[in-house]
Amino acid sequence: MSRFSLAISCFLCISTIVRATDVKYCNDNEQYQVKVQGVDISPYPIARGEPVTFSLASNTDNVISKGKLVIEVSYFGWHIHSETHDLCDETNCPVAIGDFLVAHSQVMPGYTPPGPYSLKMKMLEGHKELTCIKFSFDIGFGSSVADM
């Protein structure tokens, strides 16, 4: 099992605390096909050994029939993890013109160190970069596998 295994999350739990986080594009001068309005993190704060969902509110002017989602994670600015997923496993394909949601659920391993993380996410269709965003989040001391 990978350090940050991803799976589809269809719904956010209404009673869960949600934090909207600021999103920055990787290249401010690029005209990306997919615009990301924001990322919601639920629950927040993130706890080690517990599931978390990252939901990206997005919009496109073109139909997207397939693609890849490339994720890079950094801790205190140091690259620590990368993974690639089929975009259609993360959202409903084909993605129609207009608003759509990409939602990722992850269980942070109990050994995940607390502190500041940054995530860079690219959506690709073939070799074309549909979007590239960056955002930061923190992992608290929360519960861990050792605590159970």
C-alpha positions in Angstrom: 0.0 0.0 0.0 1.4 3.4 -1.0 2.1 6.0 1.6 -0.8 8.2 0.4 -3.2 5.8 -1.2 -6.1 7.5 -3.0 -9.7 6.4 -3.6 -12.8 8.1 -4.9 -14.9 9.9 -2.3 -18.5 10.5 -3.5 -19.9 12.5 -0.6 -18.6 14.8 2.2 -20.0 14.2 5.6 -22.2 17.2 6.5 -21.2 17.1 10.2 -17.5 17.2 9.4 -15.5 20.4 9.7 -14.4 21.6 6.2 -11.6 24.0 5.4 -11.4 25.8 2.1 -7.8 26.4 1.2 -6.2 28.9 -1.2 -5.2 27.5 -4.5 -2.4 28.9 -6.7 -1.8 28.0 -10.3 1.7 26.6 -11.1 2.1 29.2 -13.8 0.1 32.4 -13.5 0.6 33.2 -17.2 -0.8 29.8 -18.4 -4.4 29.7 -19.7 -5.4 26.3 -18.3 -8.4 24.5 -19.8 -9.5 23.5 -16.3 -10.0 26.3 -13.8 -10.0 25.3 -10.1 -12.1 27.6 -7.9 -10.9 26.1 -4.6 -10.1 23.0 -2.5 -12.0 21.9 0.5 -10.3 19.7 3.1 -12.5 17.5 5.3 -12.1 17.0 8.1 -9.7 19.8 9.1 -7.4 19.7 10.9 -6.0 16.5 9.3 -5.0 13.8 11.8 -2.5 11.1 11.3 -4.0 7.6 10.8 -7.3 9.1 9.8 -9.1 9.6 6.4 -9.1 13.0 4.8 -10.9 14.2 1.7 -9.6 16.8 -0.7 -12.4 18.1 -3.0 -11.5 20.3 -5.9 -14.3 22.5 -7.3 -13.4 22.9 -11.0 -14.8 24.1 -14.3 -14.0 23.4 -18.0 -15.0 24.8 -21.3 -14.2 21.5 -23.1 -15.4 17.9 -22.7 -12.7 15.7 -21.1 -13.0 12.0 -22.0 -9.8 10.7 -20.2 -6.7 11.9 -18.5 -4.3 11.5 -15.6 -4.0 13.1 -12.2 -0.4 13.6 -11.1 0.2 14.4 -7.4 3.4 15.5 -5.8 3.7 16.0 -2.0 6.3 18.1 -0.2 7.1 18.3 3.5 8.8 21.4 4.8 9.6 22.1 1.1 11.2 18.7 0.4 9.6 16.5 -2.2 8.6 13.2 -0.4 6.0 11.5 -2.6 4.6 11.3 -6.1 1.8 9.2 -7.7 -0.3 9.1 -10.8 -4.0 8.1 -11.1 -6.5 7.8 -13.9 -8.6 11.0 -13.8 -11.8 8.9 -14.6 -11.2 7.0 -11.3 -11.3 10.4 -9.5 -14.3 12.0 -11.2 -17.1 11.0 -13.5 -16.0 10.7 -17.2 -16.6 12.0 -19.6 -16.4 15.4 -17.8 -19.0 17.6 -19.3 -18.6 21.3 -20.1 -19.2 23.3 -16.9 -18.6 22.7 -13.2 -17.3 19.4 -11.9 -15.8 18.0 -8.7 -12.7 15.9 -8.2 -12.6 14.3 -4.8 -9.8 12.3 -3.2 -9.9 10.4 0.0 -6.7 9.4 1.7 -5.8 7.8 4.9 -2.7 9.4 6.4 -0.5 6.7 7.8 0.0 6.7 11.6 3.7 7.4 11.0 3.0 10.6 9.0 5.0 13.4 10.7 2.9 16.4 11.8 3.7 19.7 10.2 3.3 21.8 7.0 2.8 20.0 3.6 2.3 21.3 0.1 0.6 19.5 -2.7 1.0 20.1 -6.4 -1.6 18.5 -8.6 -1.7 18.3 -12.4 -4.5 17.2 -14.7 -3.2 15.9 -18.0 -4.9 14.7 -21.2 -2.2 12.9 -23.1 0.8 15.3 -23.0 -1.5 18.4 -22.6 -1.6 20.0 -19.2 -5.2 20.8 -18.4 -4.4 22.4 -15.1 -1.7 22.6 -12.5 -2.4 23.8 -9.0 -0.6 24.1 -5.6 -1.9 24.4 -2.1 -0.7 23.9 1.4 -2.1 22.1 4.4 -1.0 21.0 7.9 -1.2 17.6 9.6 -1.7 17.8 13.3 -0.6 15.5 16.1 -4.1 13.8 16.1 -4.5 10.0 16.5 -2.1 7.5 15.1 -2.1 3.8 14.5 0.1 3.5 17.7 -2.7 5.2 19.7 -5.3 2.6 18.7 
